[in-house]
Amino acid sequence: MYNKFTQFTANKTPKIKQNMNIFEILKQQLNDIAEKLYETSVNQKQLSVELPKNSDHGDISTNIAMLLAKPLKQAPIKIAESIKAKLEKLDYIAKVSVAAPGFINIVFKSNIWYQSLAEIIKLGPLFGNNNLGKGIKLNIEFVSVNPTGPMHIGHCRGGIYGDSLANLMSKCGYDVCKEFYINDAGAQIDTLAKSAYLRYLEASGEEIGAIPEGLYPGDYLIPVGKALFKKYGPGLKDMEIVKEFTISAMMEMIKSDLNLLSVNYAVFFSEKTLHKQNKISEIVSELETRGLVYRGILPPPKGKSTDDWEPREQLLFKTTAFGDDVDRALQKSNGNWTYAAADIAYLKNKIDRGFKKITMVLGTDHAGYKKRMQAFVHALAGKEIDFEIKFYQIVNFLKNGQPYKMSKRKGTFITVDDVVSEVDKDLIRFVMLTRRNDQILDFDFEKVKEQSKDNPAF
């Protein structure tokens, strides 16, 4: 990870410089000792120089003796004692001990840590910058919620995790592009437009009664209806205008919610552009030319009732040839493209933009997407693209240990705005990152505001 090392001797404390750390310095020193004692080097990938699990064992623990035991045909404990004697002569080391079966535990003199802290303060935001990524173009797509309302707080964790991962990869020298995929095509957008149009009629003075089943009932569409009436007046009937206006209003709301969490993007990519520019048709034709598309009948879905299932011929993509469980349908019975077809065209767009590493951040409820998306990338680019999906688990929102239900916007969900109004966004980000992203997280509104041991921030 670090590519610059200081030169130091047995009687001189190493000077920590930019893009260096004491772990790497010691790793190099241990290798030097092995070469002098045994005329052999150590596999740097296998050599561990890390914090011991028990802090009583010291600042750093290393397995070098175990690595040397087999080639030297000696007991690791004996090798460890020999290396210990050399390490004790280094004036930046305060104490060295050996633990079975051959671990070497090291305690540094305090001036090492003071020096490191001084360098961190001096470097500020530049601290930790390195060139691990070597400028590789990396696309990280995360959140990508349907633009049908304010951001559900369930997406909060994915947004914070994705944003933090992207920031970290930037620190490591990757050329990172944070991207949001706008699902602005399909049935849910038509439903959104119909829901907003009802609010427009309401704003124009019509009595709309109860919102019909299947439409979006949230009050967040009331201002959209009023804005439509203010701009277009009475008599508006063009649903494309309503659709475009509403999507724009929803995206402004989503961007505002993301901004509350300090989550930002370089690109907001519209699914609709793939349809308008015939990119889906183009990629399907390309796959057909390669013999990867055929007309066939899929088996009934596993684990679901098949009472209403009927076998029918569909346009299918041979994803099983690339590791998927089943081939994927590309076209619906009405002739419209499936979500899978749009996903393929979108991945092709990313590849065409020169990204060599593509990462998607998805909730665990999308775990079934992994094999199909991997198959899509494999079919499009073979092994040229480093593709991965990171999954995040749900967050249980609590108040004094009890499930917390709240919403200022009369919906059936908690919004980001709801949460940020209760807890500082930096504290939210911190708490969301205290547990691995694939583990369920409990977020107690009262506990995270306490200055106590029950609050991860303290």
N, C-alpha and C positions, 0 to 999 in steps of 0.2 A: 504493500500500500504506500510505503514511503520510499522515495528514490534518492534521498540525499543522506549521507552519513557523516558524522563528525569523526575526526581522527583524534584518538586519545590513547594514553599509555597507562601503565599500571599505577603511576603516581600522579595522575592528573584527572580531575573531575571532568567528565564530558560536558561540553557546552551545547545546550539544546538550541537548535536553530530552526528556522521556518521549515515546515514540511518534514519535521523529524519528531520522533518520540523515544522515550527511554526504553520502551519495549523493543523497538527495532535496533536500537544501539546495543542493547544487551544480547540480542539474538546474534548480531555480528560478532560481538566479543566472545560469546560461547563457541561459535564456529572457529574463531582464531585459536582459542584454547585447545579445542579438539585437534586442530591441525598440528599444534606445537607438541601436545602430549602424545598423540597417537598417529600422527601423519595421515589423518583422514578427515574428510569434511562430513557435515551432517545434511541430510535432506531437509532443506529449508521449509518445504510444505508440511512436513511431518513434525518439525520442531515446534513445540508450543512454549510460548513465553507469555503467561497470562496471569490474571488475578486468581489466587487460590479461592476456593469456595468458602474456606474458613479464614477470616482475616487474621486470626491468631498465628497462622502459618507464615505470615509475612506479606510483603508487597507484591512479589512475583514468584511464581512457581514454574519450573521447567522440567521437561521429560527427557532431556538430552542423554542422561545416563542409560535410560531404557533403549533409546535408539542405537546407542553404541554397543550395547551388550552383545547382540547377536553377531555383528561383524568382528568384534574383538574377542568373542568367546570368553567373556569375563562376567562376573556377577555385577549387575547394575549398581548395587550398593557400594562396591569397591571403586567403580568408575566415578560414582557421585562424590566419594570422599576425596579422590584425586582432584576433581574439578573444583570442589569446595575450597581446597587449599589454595588454588590459583585465584579464585574469586575473592577470597579474603584479603588478598594483597591490593585489590583495587580500592582506592581511597574514597570512592563515592558509595561504597557498600559498607553498611554498618554491621550486618550480621548475616551469616549463612548457616543453614542447618540442613540435614539430610533426613528424609523420612522413607520408610519402606514403601515399595520395593526398591526405590532409587530416586525419588523426587528430590529436587534441590529447591529449597525455599530461601528467598533472598529478601532482606530488608535494606532499603536505601537510606542514606543519610538525608536528613531533612532538607538540606540545601538544594537537593535535586528537585524536590517538589516546589520549593519557593521559586527556583529558577524557571520551572515549567509554567507556573502560574503567572510569573512576570511576562513570559513570552506570549502566553495566551491573551493577557490584557493588552499587550503591545500590538498584537496582530488584529485583535478585534474580530470583525466578521470574516477576515481572511484566514483565521485559524482553522486548520483541518482541511484546507483546500489541497487536492492532490489530482493526479492524472490517471487514476485507475481506469476511467472510461475512455481515455485517449481520443476524445472528441467524437465518439460514436453517436450518431443521431438516434435519439430515443424518444418514442412517443408514449406518453402515459395518459390513458383515458380513464376518467373516473367520474362518479356521480351519474351523469347522463340520464337524469330523470325525465320522464315524459312531461312536456310543458303544459300540464293540465291543471296546475295550481301551485300554491306556495310549496317550498321544499319540506317534505316530511322529515321529521327529525331522525327517522331511521337511516336517512342518507347522510346524516351529519358525520357519523364515524367514517364512512367511506370517503367523504370529502376531505376530512382531516388527515386520514391515513394516506390517501392518494397525494395530497398536497405536500405532506411531510416527506413521503418517499421521493417525490419529484425533486424537492429541495435538496435532499440528501444526495441524490444521483448527480445533481448539478455540482455540488461540492466535490464530487468524485471525478469530475472532468467529462461527464457526458453532456452532449448537446441536447438538452431536454426540451420537449414541447409538451405542455400540459393541454389536454384537449377534452372538450365536452361535446358529446354527440347528441344533437337535438332530434328526438324522435317526432318530427313534425309531419309525418305522413301516416296514413292508416285510419282505421275506424275510430280510435280514441280521440283523434283530432276532429273528426266529424262530430262526435258526441260533444266535444268541448265547444265547437262552433254553435251547435244547437242550443247548448246551455247558456252561452253568452247572448245568443239572439233573444232568448226568453227575457233576460235581464234588460236587453235593449228595448223590448216591447214594454216591459215594466216601467222603464225610464220615460217612455213616450206617453205614459198614462194608462196603458192597458192593464186590466186585471188578469194576472197570469195564474193565480191560485197556487196550489201545491206543485212543486217541481216534480214532473213525471219520473217514474221509476226508470233507472238507467242513465239519467242525466246527472250532471254535477250540481249538487244543491248548495255548495258553500257560498257564504256571503262575499267571499273575495271576488266573485264575478259581478257583484252589484256595481262597483266603480267602473268596471269595464263596460257594462251596459250603458251607464250614464255618459261615459266618454264617447262611446259610439254615437249616441243620440246627439251629443253636443257637436260632434264633427260632421255627421251626415244628416241630421235632422230626421223628420218623420218619413216613412215610406221606404226605408232601406230594405231591399229584398235580396241583394247580391250576397250569397253565402261565402263566396271566395273573399270578398272584402271583410266580412265578419271574421272569417278564419284567420286571415293574415293579421288583422288588427289584434285579435285575441291572443294569437301565438306570441306576437311582439310584446303585448302587455304581460303575459305569463313569464316570458324570458326575462323581462326587466325585473319582475318580482323574484325570480329564481336567482338572478345575478345579485340582487340586493341581499337576499338571504345568504348567499355564498360570501359576499363582502363582509357580512356580520361576523363571519368566522375567519376572515383574512385568507380566504381561498380564492385564488385568481387563476385565469387561463390565458393562454396565448391564442387558442383557436376555439371557436364555437362552430362546429360543423353541422350543417343542415342535411338530414336524411333526404329531404325533398329535392335537393339538388341532384342526387343520384338518379331520381326518377325523371326530372326535367331534362337532364343531359343524356338520358338513355344509357347511363353507365351500367345499369343492371342488365339490360338487353345485351350490351357489348360483352360483358364478362361471361354471361350464359352462352353466347355464341362462341366465344373463345373456348369455353369448356366443352361445348358440343364438338368443335373441330378437333379437340384432343381426345374425343371418345369417352368423355367423363359424364355425359348427360344422356339419359335414356327415358323412355316412357315405361312405367311399371306400376305395380301395386304393392304398397307397403303392408307389412303385417300389422295386426291390431296392436294398439298401445299396451305395453306391459303394466300390470298392476292396476288397471282401470277397467270399469265395466264396458263390455263390448256389445251391450244390448242395442245401442243406437249406432253402432259402427257398421259401415258398409264398405266393402272393398271397391275401390275405384282407381282407374288408371290416372297417374299423375306424371308430371315432368320431374324426374329425380336426378340428384347429383350423387355419383358413386363415392361417397365419403368413406364407406367401409374399406375402400382400397387404401385409405390413409389413416386407418386406426379407429374410425368411428364405430359405434355399435350398430347403427342402421344408416341406410342412405337417407338423404334429406330432400324433402319436397321443395321445389323452387317456385311453383305456381299454384295459386288457389283455384278452386272450381270455377270462380267467376272471371278467371284470367288475370287477376292481379298478382303481383309478385309477393312471395312470402317474406317474412322477416329474415329468414336464412339467406335468401337471394340478396337482400339489401346488405346484410352483414358481409357477404362475400365481396360485393362491389366496394363496400367501405374499406375492407382490409386491402383490397387491390389499390385503392386510392392512397392509403398510407404507404404501401410498398413503393408505389410510383413516386411519392414525395421523398423517397430516399431514406426512410427509416430502416435501420438495420436491427433495431431492438424495439419490440412492441410489447407494452404491458397494459393489461386491462385490470381494473379494480372493480370487483362485483360482490354483491351480497351472497351469502351462502345459499340463499334460495335459488340462485342461478348456477349451482354446482353442476347441473346437467349440461351446461353450455361448454364445459371444458373440452371434452373430446371432439365435439363438432367444430369448435373454433380452431383447435389444434389441427384438425383435418383440413379445414379451409386454408390455413396458412401453408401447411405442407403441400397441398395441391397447387397453390399459387406460386410458391417460391422455394419449394424443397426445404433444405436445411440452411438456406442463406439467411433466413430471418430468425433471430433469437426471440421467441414468443413465449409469454407467460401470462397466467391469470392469477391475481392475488385475491383471495376471498376474505371477507370480513364478516364477523358474527353480529348478531343483534345486540342492542343495548336495552337493558331493563331500566326504565326510569322510575325512581322511587322517591318518596318523601317520608322521612322517618321510618324507612324500611317497608313502606306500603306502596303498591303501584300508584303512580301519579297520573291522573287524567286531567288534561287541561287544553284549552284552545280558546284563543281570543277571536278566532275567525269562524266560529260555529262550523266545525267540521268534525270528523270522526278521528282526527289525528292531531298529534302534537307538532307544531311548526318550529323551525329554527328560531324564528322571531320570539316564540314563546320562551324558549330555553335561554336565549341570550338576554332576555329581559330579566331573568332570574339570576343568572350566573355570568361572570365576566368571561369573555370569549377566550382569553389566554388560559384561564383555568379550565375551560371546557376542552381546549386542545390538549392541554397537559394530561388531564384525566383520561381522555380517550386514547392516549398513547401509553398509558401505564400497564396495559395488558396486551398480550399478543393479539393481533387483528383476527385470528381464527378462533379466539376464545370469547365466550359470552361475557359482557361487561355490565356490572351493576353501577348505575349512576344515581346516587342519592343526593337530591338537591340541598338537603340540610347539611349532610356530612361534608360536601365539597365547599361549603361556606364557613365551616368551623376551622379554627386554628388549633387543631388537635391531631393526635396520632391516627385518628380514623380518616383523616383527609390525606390522600396520596401526595398532595402538594406540600404538606408540612412534615 
